[in-house]
Amino acid sequence: MAKSYSDKYLLSLANLNPKRLGVQLGKVCVEANLPPNLVANTLGVHRMSVYYWFRGKAINDKNANKVENFIEKVKTDLEGGVLPVPNTIDAKKYLQTIHIDKI
């Protein structure tokens, strides 16, 4: 299994503003079992940015479109049964199929 999200984070996720793009990203990544550090690599940002976004911090315009498209791709793959991934190796393989220039 991919490294789990902390219980503290999972509990706080329910209390964060669901309208925030980063919170939406966090929820979809938890559901898909995608580790934040690998998501950061895919989006071309620092892992701390992803952690901040997951907690509701603002996403700058430069990254917002990438994040929105990433969320839609992951949601589609969740609905299609491609996700959630069972472990970190599969998460890495899945995320390598996502080309940032195409999302």
PyMOL commands that set and color helices and strands:
alter all, ss='L'
color gray80, all
select helices_A, chain A and resi 7-13+21-32+36-43+47-54+61-79+88-96+100-102
alter helices_A, ss='H'
color red, helices_A
deselect
rebuild
show_as cartoon
